[in-house]
Amino acid sequence: MMNKVQKIVLLGFTTVITSIILLATGSYVFAVEFANYTSEKYKIQFEYPSDWTVTEKTSRFESGEDISINAPALSKGSFKIMYGDEDLVTDYGSSDIQTATYNLLESFTQGTKEVRIIEKPSFTTIDTQKTGTFLITLEEKYEKYPIKIAAQEWLTFVGDRGYIIGYVASTGSFDNQENIEIRDHFIKSIKFLDAEPSSNTINSTSRFD
């Protein structure tokens, strides 16, 4: 049986390629406005661009991410959130955030030669909770056309709950001004519901502080 890390990698590659095919063109020419979204089911709250679409799974039998946040057709980038509350070791291979983050990175790189590590795992907090993050690029072929994308992943433990939060965009648009603003705002806006303040002692080394 696949653990949460293995599932997110399999789902992520498929969703990423589909998203980039649909979102590879166009650019923002307006100020970004944000809307609030709260998921009682997955115990998370965040702010996202108001013209994007949020989709939340309503059944455990549905495939795909637990929450997906997708830009309109002429925009770039998308977020995904995968939630686990069975057992941290079962879902992520370890209850230690540093070990689990390296496990997640290894799952992305195993068997995919086109993956390149741009930023090795670093450790910070999201809403005071322990978080590991890294940045990779990967190249896949859609029919005969190669597609190169950048994917930033965050792994956060909130008590016995775990969240894998991802942002993907084409490598050409990942760090444009609008996408930087959207990405940073989204991550900083996240609130975990019913979360106890973390006793996290990890020194922050993330560029997203």
N, CA and C of each residue as an Amber inpcrd file, in Angstrom:
protein
   627
   0.8440000  -1.1910000   0.0000000   0.0000000   0.0000000   0.0000000
   0.8810000   1.2430000   0.0000000   0.5360000   2.2310000  -0.8370000
   1.3370000   3.4440000  -0.9330000   1.0820000   4.3340000   0.2730000
   2.1510000   4.9870000   0.7780000   1.9520000   5.9730000   1.8150000
   1.6240000   7.3100000   1.1890000   1.3840000   8.3240000   2.0290000
   0.9700000   9.6310000   1.5310000   2.0170000  10.2510000   0.6280000
   3.2920000  10.0720000   0.9520000   4.3590000  10.6360000   0.1310000
   4.3200000  10.0570000  -1.2730000   4.1870000   8.7360000  -1.3900000
   4.1590000   8.0950000  -2.7040000   2.9320000   8.5180000  -3.5020000
   1.7890000   8.6730000  -2.8290000   0.5690000   9.0770000  -3.5230000
   0.6920000  10.4900000  -4.0710000   1.2630000  11.4130000  -3.2840000
   1.3490000  12.7970000  -3.7430000   2.2700000  12.9110000  -4.9410000
   3.3180000  12.0850000  -4.9870000   4.2220000  12.1380000  -6.1260000
   3.5210000  11.6500000  -7.3900000   2.8090000  10.5150000  -7.2920000
   2.1140000   9.9840000  -8.4590000   1.0320000  10.9350000  -8.9440000
   0.2710000  11.4930000  -8.0100000  -0.7750000  12.4280000  -8.3880000
  -0.1850000  13.7380000  -8.8780000   0.8850000  14.1480000  -8.2250000
   1.4690000  15.4460000  -8.5320000   2.0030000  15.5390000  -9.9380000
   2.7310000  14.5210000 -10.4030000   3.2970000  14.5690000 -11.7390000
   2.1920000  14.6880000 -12.7920000   1.1070000  13.9190000 -12.6190000
   0.0170000  13.9800000 -13.5890000  -0.6510000  15.3380000 -13.5820000
  -0.9430000  15.8540000 -12.3910000  -1.6230000  17.1400000 -12.2820000
  -0.7530000  18.2730000 -12.7670000   0.5350000  18.2000000 -12.4540000
   1.4590000  19.2350000 -12.8690000   1.4950000  19.3680000 -14.3740000
   1.6460000  18.2570000 -15.0840000   1.7400000  18.3060000 -16.5400000
   0.4520000  18.8560000 -17.1350000  -0.6870000  18.4020000 -16.6340000
  -1.9630000  18.8980000 -17.1310000  -2.0950000  20.3930000 -16.9000000
  -1.6980000  20.8510000 -15.7120000  -1.8130000  22.2630000 -15.3800000
  -0.9550000  23.1240000 -16.2720000   0.2740000  22.6790000 -16.5340000
   1.1780000  23.4980000 -17.3340000   0.7130000  23.5650000 -18.7820000
   0.1610000  22.4730000 -19.2990000  -0.3780000  22.5040000 -20.6600000
  -1.4790000  23.5560000 -20.7600000  -2.3340000  23.6350000 -19.7490000
  -3.4580000  24.5560000 -19.7890000  -3.0590000  25.9880000 -19.4490000
  -1.9870000  26.1510000 -18.6430000  -1.6780000  27.4660000 -18.0990000
  -0.3770000  28.0460000 -18.6160000   0.1730000  27.4830000 -19.6800000
   1.5180000  27.8620000 -20.0970000   1.6000000  29.2140000 -20.7760000
   0.4730000  29.7930000 -21.1600000   0.5200000  31.0660000 -21.8560000
  -0.1930000  32.1430000 -21.0700000   0.0970000  33.4090000 -21.4480000
  -0.5710000  34.5230000 -20.8090000   0.2180000  35.0800000 -19.6550000
  -0.1460000  36.2540000 -19.1810000   0.5380000  36.8780000 -18.0610000
  -0.4190000  37.8180000 -17.3520000  -0.1100000  38.1270000 -16.0940000
  -0.9230000  39.0460000 -15.3290000  -0.5900000  40.4840000 -15.7130000
  -1.6280000  41.2820000 -15.8650000  -1.4170000  42.6990000 -16.1490000
  -2.2660000  43.5410000 -15.1930000  -2.6170000  42.9530000 -14.0520000
  -3.4780000  43.6620000 -13.1120000  -3.0200000  43.3530000 -11.6930000
  -3.4640000  44.1900000 -10.7600000  -3.1550000  43.9620000  -9.3530000
  -3.9230000  42.7390000  -8.8640000  -3.2720000  41.9190000  -8.0580000
  -3.8890000  40.6890000  -7.5780000  -4.7640000  40.9850000  -6.3680000
  -6.0120000  40.5380000  -6.4080000  -6.9130000  40.6270000  -5.2710000
  -7.1090000  39.2250000  -4.7020000  -7.2100000  39.1370000  -3.3840000
  -7.2720000  37.8420000  -2.7280000  -8.6150000  37.6320000  -2.0240000
  -9.0330000  36.3710000  -1.9860000 -10.2500000  35.9670000  -1.2930000
  -9.8860000  34.9580000  -0.2080000 -10.7390000  34.8240000   0.7830000
 -10.5200000  33.8790000   1.8700000 -11.2010000  32.5450000   1.5700000
 -10.5520000  31.4650000   2.0040000 -11.1590000  30.1410000   1.8790000
 -10.8880000  29.3690000   3.1630000 -11.9110000  28.7340000   3.6880000
 -11.7730000  27.9190000   4.8960000 -12.3150000  26.5260000   4.6180000
 -11.5220000  25.5120000   4.9290000 -11.9600000  24.1230000   4.8250000
 -12.0620000  23.5380000   6.2240000 -13.2710000  23.3280000   6.6770000
 -13.4670000  22.6930000   7.9810000 -13.0470000  21.2210000   7.9230000
 -13.2470000  20.5980000   6.7640000 -12.9040000  19.1850000   6.6120000
 -11.4170000  18.9600000   6.7760000 -10.6020000  19.8110000   6.1230000
  -9.1600000  19.6320000   6.1550000  -8.4660000  20.5940000   7.1320000
  -9.2560000  21.3450000   7.8910000  -8.7670000  22.1670000   9.0010000
  -7.6800000  23.1350000   8.5600000  -7.9750000  23.8810000   7.4960000
  -7.0120000  24.8440000   6.9770000  -7.7490000  26.0520000   6.4080000
  -7.1180000  27.2070000   6.5160000  -7.6540000  28.4450000   5.9780000
  -6.5390000  29.1430000   5.2190000  -6.8740000  29.7940000   4.1020000
  -5.8540000  30.4970000   3.3280000  -6.5060000  31.5670000   2.4600000
  -5.6710000  32.4400000   1.8950000  -6.1160000  33.4530000   0.9500000
  -5.5350000  33.1210000  -0.4190000  -6.3550000  33.2600000  -1.4520000
  -5.9510000  32.8890000  -2.8120000  -6.4430000  33.9690000  -3.7760000
  -5.8500000  34.0800000  -4.9710000  -6.3180000  35.0750000  -5.9400000
  -7.8070000  34.8840000  -6.2350000  -8.5480000  35.9720000  -6.1790000
 -10.0060000  35.8730000  -6.2260000 -10.5470000  35.3480000  -7.5500000
  -9.7430000  35.3940000  -8.6160000 -10.2160000  34.8650000  -9.9020000
  -9.7700000  33.4290000 -10.1460000  -9.1200000  32.8170000  -9.1550000
  -8.7460000  31.4140000  -9.2620000  -9.9070000  30.5420000  -8.7720000
  -9.8130000  29.2470000  -9.0350000 -10.8690000  28.3020000  -8.6600000
 -10.3580000  27.3220000  -7.6130000 -11.0960000  27.1910000  -6.5190000
 -10.7520000  26.2380000  -5.4600000 -11.6720000  25.0260000  -5.5720000
 -11.0720000  23.8390000  -5.6020000 -11.8380000  22.5940000  -5.6570000
 -11.4250000  21.7110000  -4.4910000 -12.3910000  21.2270000  -3.7540000
 -12.1230000  20.3940000  -2.5790000 -12.7850000  19.0390000  -2.7550000
 -12.0380000  17.9760000  -2.4600000 -12.6170000  16.6380000  -2.5350000
 -13.7470000  16.5020000  -1.5280000 -14.8050000  15.8620000  -1.9440000
 -15.9350000  15.6330000  -1.0560000 -16.0120000  14.1850000  -0.5960000
 -15.2000000  13.3180000  -1.2120000 -15.2040000  11.9020000  -0.8600000
 -13.7830000  11.3640000  -0.9140000 -13.4580000  10.4600000  -0.0270000
 -12.1330000   9.8570000  -0.0260000 -11.8970000   8.9800000  -1.2560000
 -12.9640000   8.6640000  -1.9800000 -12.8340000   7.8290000  -3.1680000
 -12.5030000   8.6270000  -4.4220000 -12.5310000   9.9460000  -4.3330000
 -12.1520000  10.7780000  -5.4680000 -10.6410000  10.7700000  -5.6300000
 -10.1760000  10.8610000  -6.8730000  -8.7400000  10.9400000  -7.1290000
  -8.2970000  12.3950000  -7.1170000  -6.9880000  12.5950000  -7.0760000
  -6.4610000  13.9520000  -7.1190000  -6.1780000  14.5090000  -5.7430000
  -5.8190000  15.7940000  -5.7180000  -5.4730000  16.4600000  -4.4740000
  -6.6980000  16.6540000  -3.5940000  -6.4690000  16.7940000  -2.2920000
  -7.5840000  17.0720000  -1.3840000  -8.1500000  18.4720000  -1.6500000
  -7.2610000  19.4390000  -1.8800000  -7.6760000  20.7810000  -2.2820000
  -6.7860000  21.2140000  -3.4420000  -7.3810000  21.7090000  -4.5060000
  -6.6150000  22.2680000  -5.6140000  -7.0630000  23.6990000  -5.8530000
  -6.0930000  24.5710000  -6.1550000  -6.3560000  25.9840000  -6.3930000
  -5.7330000  26.3260000  -7.7340000  -6.5610000  26.5260000  -8.7490000
  -6.0790000  26.6640000 -10.1170000  -6.3690000  28.0430000 -10.6890000
  -5.4010000  28.5590000 -11.4510000  -5.5440000  29.8480000 -12.1060000
  -6.4320000  29.7410000 -13.3290000  -6.9670000  30.8570000 -13.8040000
  -7.7210000  30.8350000 -15.0580000  -6.8140000  30.4930000 -16.2240000
  -7.3960000  30.2200000 -17.3690000  -6.6710000  29.6510000 -18.5020000
  -5.4910000  30.4910000 -18.9710000  -5.5540000  31.8050000 -18.8380000
  -4.4840000  32.6560000 -19.3410000  -3.5380000  33.1130000 -18.2360000
  -3.5060000  32.3670000 -17.1610000  -2.6140000  32.6830000 -16.0520000
  -1.5940000  31.5650000 -15.8790000  -0.7300000  31.7150000 -14.9200000
   0.3060000  30.7020000 -14.6890000   0.2930000  30.2770000 -13.2280000
   0.4230000  28.9720000 -13.0260000   0.6260000  28.4630000 -11.6870000
  -0.6080000  27.8150000 -11.0840000  -0.3620000  26.9310000 -10.1240000
  -1.4490000  26.3040000  -9.3800000  -0.9010000  25.7750000  -8.0620000
  -1.7970000  25.6920000  -7.0710000  -1.4580000  25.1360000  -5.7710000
  -2.2050000  23.8170000  -5.5740000  -1.6340000  22.9680000  -4.7350000
  -2.3090000  21.7440000  -4.3350000  -2.0600000  21.5240000  -2.8490000
  -3.0150000  20.9110000  -2.1890000  -2.8720000  20.5690000  -0.7710000
  -3.3010000  19.1250000  -0.5900000  -2.4080000  18.3220000   0.0040000
  -2.7340000  16.9440000   0.3540000  -2.6980000  16.8140000   1.8730000
  -3.7080000  16.1690000   2.4230000  -3.9190000  16.1120000   3.8700000
  -3.8060000  14.6780000   4.3620000  -3.1500000  14.4990000   5.4870000
  -3.0640000  13.1720000   6.0930000  -3.3020000  13.2380000   7.5840000
  -4.1330000  12.3460000   8.1180000  -4.3950000  12.3490000   9.5610000
  -4.4600000  10.9380000  10.1350000  -3.9110000   9.9730000   9.3850000
  -3.8970000   8.6060000   9.9040000  -2.7770000   8.4340000  10.9250000
  -1.5490000   8.5750000  10.4510000  -0.3710000   8.4370000  11.3040000
   0.7960000   9.0350000  10.5390000   1.5830000   9.8890000  11.1900000
   2.6650000  10.5730000  10.4850000   3.6720000   9.5920000   9.9000000
   3.9900000   8.5380000  10.6250000   4.9560000   7.5620000  10.1280000
   4.3800000   6.8100000   8.9280000   3.1070000   6.4300000   9.0240000
   2.4630000   5.7310000   7.9180000   2.3540000   6.6230000   6.6880000
   1.9450000   7.8660000   6.8850000   1.7020000   8.7730000   5.7620000
   2.9740000   9.3530000   5.1710000   3.9660000   9.6500000   6.0230000
   5.1320000  10.4120000   5.5630000   6.4700000   9.7370000   5.8390000
   6.4380000   8.5460000   6.4050000   7.6640000   7.8010000   6.6260000
   8.3820000   8.1310000   7.9140000   7.9680000   9.2170000   8.5810000
   8.6120000   9.6280000   9.8290000   7.7660000  10.7060000  10.4820000
   7.8300000  10.7750000  11.8150000   7.1760000  11.8630000  12.5380000
   8.1270000  13.0360000  12.7580000   9.3610000  12.8970000  12.2850000
  10.3540000  13.9630000  12.3550000  10.2810000  14.7690000  11.0580000
  10.0370000  16.0700000  11.1610000   9.7980000  16.8850000   9.9790000
  10.9990000  16.8980000   9.0410000  12.1990000  16.8820000   9.5850000
  13.3820000  16.9250000   8.7230000  13.5280000  15.6270000   7.9310000
  13.3740000  14.4960000   8.6060000  13.4510000  13.2070000   7.9250000
  12.3390000  13.0710000   6.8940000  11.1290000  13.4660000   7.2640000
   9.9900000  13.3430000   6.3560000  10.1520000  14.2310000   5.1240000
  10.7590000  15.4030000   5.2930000  10.9790000  16.2960000   4.1510000
  11.9480000  15.6730000   3.1620000  13.0150000  15.0780000   3.6610000
  13.9620000  14.3930000   2.7750000  13.3130000  13.1750000   2.1250000
  12.4260000  12.4970000   2.8430000  11.6870000  11.3790000   2.2380000
  10.8330000  11.8590000   1.0710000  10.1820000  13.0090000   1.2590000
   9.3350000  13.5540000   0.2010000  10.1650000  13.9170000  -1.0270000
  11.2970000  14.5640000  -0.7970000  12.1700000  14.9210000  -1.9180000
  12.6520000  13.6730000  -2.6450000  13.0410000  12.6560000  -1.9130000
  13.5180000  11.4170000  -2.5270000  12.4270000  10.7710000  -3.3820000
  11.1790000  10.8540000  -2.9230000  10.0820000  10.2770000  -3.6890000
   9.9040000  10.9770000  -5.0330000  10.1660000  12.2730000  -5.0820000
  10.0740000  12.9930000  -6.3430000  11.2080000  12.6060000  -7.2880000
  12.3720000  12.3360000  -6.7570000  13.5380000  12.1050000  -7.6090000
  13.6930000  10.6550000  -8.0380000  13.1200000   9.7190000  -7.3020000
  13.2760000   8.3110000  -7.6320000  12.6420000   7.9840000  -8.9790000
  13.4410000   7.4250000  -9.8690000  12.9320000   6.9390000 -11.1330000
  12.6050000   8.0050000 -12.1570000  12.9480000   9.2510000 -11.8720000
  12.6820000  10.3370000 -12.8190000  13.9670000  11.0970000 -13.0580000
  14.6780000  10.7660000 -14.1160000  15.9970000  11.3340000 -14.3790000
  15.9490000  12.8300000 -14.6620000  14.7790000  13.3160000 -15.1040000
  14.6710000  14.7150000 -15.5010000  14.5290000  15.6660000 -14.3220000
  14.4130000  15.1450000 -13.0970000  14.2500000  16.0010000 -11.9260000
  15.5900000  16.6080000 -11.5240000  15.5880000  17.9060000 -11.2950000
  16.7770000  18.6260000 -10.8370000  16.4420000  19.3690000  -9.5550000
  17.2680000  19.2280000  -8.5430000  17.0580000  19.9100000  -7.2640000
  17.6270000  21.3150000  -7.3650000  16.7700000  22.3210000  -7.2650000
  17.1830000  23.7200000  -7.3320000  17.5040000  24.2540000  -5.9370000
  16.6660000  23.9540000  -4.9740000  16.9010000  24.3310000  -3.5780000
  16.7390000  23.0890000  -2.7140000  17.7850000  22.7220000  -2.0100000
  17.7220000  21.5870000  -1.0960000  16.7790000  21.9130000   0.0630000
  16.3510000  20.8900000   0.7960000  15.4220000  21.1510000   1.8960000
  15.9500000  22.1860000   2.8870000  15.0780000  23.1060000   3.2380000
  15.3330000  24.0700000   4.2970000  14.1300000  24.0260000   5.2300000
  14.2540000  24.6450000   6.3960000  13.2410000  24.4390000   7.4220000
  12.8180000  25.7680000   8.0320000  11.5100000  25.9010000   8.1690000
  10.9070000  27.1560000   8.6010000   9.6120000  26.8250000   9.3300000
   8.6810000  27.7710000   9.3800000   7.3620000  27.5270000   9.9470000
   6.2940000  28.1140000   9.0310000   5.1260000  27.4960000   9.0570000
   3.9190000  28.0780000   8.4980000   2.9110000  28.1290000   9.6370000
   2.4300000  29.3150000   9.9400000   1.5080000  29.5070000  11.0690000
   2.0750000  28.8870000  12.3470000   3.3390000  29.1130000  12.5890000
   4.1280000  28.6530000  13.7550000   4.3970000  27.1580000  13.7560000
   3.9510000  26.4170000  12.7350000   4.1150000  24.9600000  12.7220000
   5.3570000  24.5500000  11.9290000   5.9700000  23.4650000  12.3500000
   7.1870000  22.9620000  11.7180000   6.9520000  22.6690000  10.2340000
   7.8560000  23.1580000   9.3970000   7.6850000  23.0270000   7.9530000
   9.0200000  22.8120000   7.2640000   9.0660000  21.8550000   6.3390000
  10.2190000  21.6820000   5.4650000   9.8170000  22.0730000   4.0520000
  10.7600000  22.6070000   3.2810000  10.4470000  23.0270000   1.9210000
  11.6340000  22.7900000   1.0020000  11.3560000  22.5730000  -0.2860000
  12.4070000  22.4490000  -1.2970000  11.8240000  22.8320000  -2.6520000
  12.7200000  23.0610000  -3.6130000  12.3230000  23.4750000  -4.9620000
  13.0120000  22.5790000  -5.9740000  12.2410000  22.0510000  -6.9120000
  12.7930000  21.2000000  -7.9620000  12.2680000  21.6580000  -9.3230000
  12.9620000  21.2400000 -10.3610000  12.4070000  21.3460000 -11.7060000
  12.3150000  19.9380000 -12.2700000  11.3870000  19.7340000 -13.1850000
  11.2820000  18.4540000 -13.8470000  10.8470000  18.6730000 -15.2770000
  11.2970000  17.7830000 -16.1310000  10.9680000  17.8690000 -17.5470000
  10.2720000  16.6010000 -17.9750000   9.1250000  16.7640000 -18.5790000
   8.3580000  15.6480000 -19.0990000   7.9850000  15.9550000 -20.5440000
   7.6290000  14.9220000 -21.2800000   7.1880000  15.1260000 -22.6550000
   5.6850000  14.9170000 -22.7430000   5.0190000  15.9050000 -23.2990000
   3.5990000  15.7890000 -23.5730000   3.4850000  15.5580000 -25.0770000
   3.1380000  14.3370000 -25.4330000   3.2580000  13.8880000 -26.8160000
   4.7240000  14.0600000 -27.2210000   5.0570000  14.9060000 -28.1760000
   6.4610000  15.0450000 -28.5870000   7.0930000  16.3330000 -28.0790000
   6.3520000  17.0940000 -27.2610000   6.8480000  18.3960000 -26.8220000
   7.3210000  18.3340000 -25.3720000   8.5820000  18.7240000 -25.1100000
   9.0750000  18.7290000 -23.7340000   8.4910000  19.9030000 -22.9480000
   8.1960000  19.6480000 -21.6910000   7.6510000  20.6690000 -20.8020000
   8.5160000  20.7130000 -19.5580000   9.0210000  21.8880000 -19.2110000
   9.8520000  22.0310000 -18.0280000   9.1270000  22.8980000 -17.0160000
   8.9570000  22.3740000 -15.8180000   8.2280000  23.0950000 -14.7920000
   9.0520000  23.1720000 -13.5180000   8.6910000  24.1280000 -12.6640000
   9.2710000  24.2580000 -11.3270000   8.1930000  23.9100000 -10.3110000
   8.5770000  23.2080000  -9.2710000   7.6320000  22.7980000  -8.2310000
   8.2310000  23.0760000  -6.8590000   7.5480000  23.9010000  -6.0810000
   7.9330000  24.1660000  -4.6950000   7.0190000  23.3370000  -3.8050000
   7.6110000  22.6080000  -2.8720000   6.8370000  21.7720000  -1.9600000
   7.1010000  22.1910000  -0.5170000   6.0350000  22.1850000   0.2800000
   6.1330000  22.4310000   1.7140000   5.4900000  21.2510000   2.4300000
   6.1350000  20.7560000   3.4650000   5.5780000  19.6910000   4.3010000
   5.4660000  20.2240000   5.7210000   4.2420000  20.2250000   6.2500000
   3.9770000  20.7800000   7.5750000   3.2940000  19.7480000   8.4480000
   3.7670000  19.6050000   9.6810000   3.1070000  18.7570000  10.6620000
   2.4030000  19.6410000  11.6800000   1.1300000  19.3340000  11.9080000
   0.3230000  20.0630000  12.8890000  -0.2220000  19.0300000  13.8610000
   0.4930000  18.8030000  14.9630000   0.1330000  17.7150000  15.8560000
   0.2810000  16.4030000  15.1280000  -0.8080000  15.6270000  15.0380000
  -0.7660000  14.3480000  14.3270000  -1.3020000  14.4620000  12.9010000
  -1.4710000  15.6840000  12.4120000  -1.9100000  15.9150000  11.0390000
  -0.7250000  16.3480000  10.1880000  -0.7810000  16.0130000   8.9060000
   0.2700000  16.4200000   7.9840000  -0.3140000  17.0600000   6.7430000
   0.4000000  18.0330000   6.2040000  -0.0320000  18.7200000   4.9840000
   1.1410000  18.7960000   4.0100000   0.9140000  18.3600000   2.7770000
   1.8450000  18.6260000   1.6880000   1.2130000  19.7120000   0.8310000
   1.8820000  20.8480000   0.7600000   1.3960000  21.9940000   0.0050000
   2.3610000  22.2270000  -1.1490000   1.8490000  22.3040000  -2.3610000
   2.7110000  22.4640000  -3.5180000   2.2850000  23.6180000  -4.4040000
   3.2630000  24.2360000  -5.0380000   2.9880000  25.2640000  -6.0550000
   3.7880000  24.9140000  -7.2960000   3.1400000  24.9040000  -8.4540000
   3.8290000  24.5920000  -9.7060000   3.5590000  25.6690000 -10.7360000
   4.5670000  25.9310000 -11.5600000   4.4470000  26.8700000 -12.6740000
   5.5430000  26.5350000 -13.6640000   5.4460000  27.0560000 -14.8660000
   6.5230000  26.8680000 -15.8240000   7.7800000  27.5470000 -15.2890000
   8.9470000  27.0320000 -15.6690000  10.1920000  27.6280000 -15.1810000
  10.3410000  29.0700000 -15.6550000   9.7370000  29.4080000 -16.7840000
   9.8370000  30.7660000 -17.2870000   9.0080000  31.7670000 -16.5220000
   7.9620000  31.2900000 -15.8220000   7.0650000  32.2080000 -15.1190000
   7.1010000  32.0490000 -13.6010000   7.7890000  31.0300000 -13.1110000
   7.7550000  30.7190000 -11.6820000   8.1220000  31.9270000 -10.8270000
   9.1560000  32.6500000 -11.2200000   9.6440000  33.7670000 -10.4140000
   9.3270000  35.1300000 -11.0190000   8.2740000  35.2130000 -11.8490000
   7.8890000  36.5610000 -12.2690000   7.2170000  37.2660000 -11.0940000
   7.0860000  38.5890000 -11.1870000   6.6660000  39.3750000 -10.0310000
   5.2970000  38.9820000  -9.5120000   4.3620000  38.7410000 -10.4330000
   3.0130000  38.3720000 -10.0050000   2.9940000  37.0210000  -9.2880000
   3.7190000  36.0520000  -9.8260000   3.7200000  34.7310000  -9.1990000
   4.4330000  34.7200000  -7.8570000   5.4790000  35.5160000  -7.7160000
   6.1450000  35.6570000  -6.4160000   5.1710000  36.2220000  -5.3940000
   4.4350000  37.2670000  -5.7920000   3.4580000  37.8790000  -4.8940000
   2.3830000  36.8870000  -4.4880000   1.8640000  36.1500000  -5.4600000
   0.8100000  35.1730000  -5.1710000   1.3170000  34.0650000  -4.2610000
   2.4740000  33.5200000  -4.5840000   3.0300000  32.4150000  -3.8070000
   3.3170000  32.8260000  -2.3660000   3.9890000  33.9560000  -2.2060000
   4.3340000  34.4080000  -0.8640000   3.0950000  34.7390000  -0.0460000
   2.1370000  35.4050000  -0.6780000   0.9130000  35.7680000   0.0340000
   0.1530000  34.5180000   0.4670000   0.0410000  33.5620000  -0.4310000
  -0.6820000  32.3240000  -0.1230000  -0.0650000  31.6160000   1.0850000
   1.2540000  31.4160000   1.0560000   1.9140000  30.6860000   2.1360000
   1.8080000  31.4270000   3.4650000   2.0020000  32.7310000   3.4370000
   1.9430000  33.5140000   4.6720000   0.5310000  33.6170000   5.2280000
  -0.4770000  33.4300000   4.3780000  -1.8630000  33.5620000   4.8290000
  -2.4080000  32.2930000   5.4730000  -1.7130000  31.1730000   5.3390000
  -2.2390000  29.8920000   5.8150000  -2.4000000  29.8810000   7.3250000
  -3.5600000  29.4200000   7.7550000  -3.8420000  29.1900000   9.1630000
  -4.3570000  27.7700000   9.3210000  -3.8170000  27.0550000  10.2940000
  -4.2820000  25.6990000  10.5830000  -5.2960000  25.7500000  11.7070000
  -6.4900000  25.2150000  11.4590000  -7.5540000  25.2790000  12.4410000
  -7.3070000  24.2740000  13.5660000  -7.6910000  24.6610000  14.7540000
  -7.5640000  23.7880000  15.9330000  -6.1250000  23.3700000  16.1900000
  -5.1800000  24.2340000  15.8760000  -3.7620000  23.8960000  16.0460000
  -3.2330000  24.4840000  17.3430000  -2.4770000  23.6810000  18.0540000
  -1.7850000  24.1660000  19.2380000  -0.5070000  24.8730000  18.8020000
  -0.0940000  25.9300000  19.5050000   1.1790000  26.5780000  19.1710000
   2.3100000  25.5640000  19.1920000   3.1570000  25.5960000  18.1810000
   4.2380000  24.6250000  18.0740000   5.3940000  25.0040000  18.9810000
   6.0730000  23.9710000  19.4860000   7.3080000  24.1760000  20.2520000
   8.5030000  24.0990000  19.3290000   8.2850000  24.4210000  18.0750000
   9.2970000  24.3160000  17.0320000  10.5690000  25.0680000  17.3990000
  11.7120000  24.3840000  17.2700000  12.9980000  25.0150000  17.5410000
  13.8560000  25.1010000  16.2900000  13.2570000  24.8130000  15.1300000
  13.9900000  24.8650000  13.8700000  14.2790000  26.3070000  13.4890000
  15.5010000  26.6080000  13.1480000  15.8420000  27.9310000  12.6740000
  15.3610000  28.0890000  11.2340000  14.6770000  29.1710000  10.9620000
  14.1340000  29.4000000   9.6300000  15.2370000  29.7040000   8.6400000
  15.2070000  28.9980000   7.4890000  16.1760000  29.2550000   6.4300000
  15.4730000  29.4180000   5.0850000  14.1790000  29.6880000   5.1220000
  13.4030000  29.7480000   3.8830000  13.3760000  31.1520000   3.3200000
  13.4280000  31.2680000   1.9890000  13.3080000  32.5600000   1.3520000
  11.9000000  33.1200000   1.4400000  10.9450000  32.3140000   1.9200000
   9.5520000  32.7550000   1.9560000   9.1740000  33.4020000   3.2900000
  10.1240000  33.6480000   4.1840000   9.8170000  34.3540000   5.4360000
   9.5190000  35.8180000   5.1540000
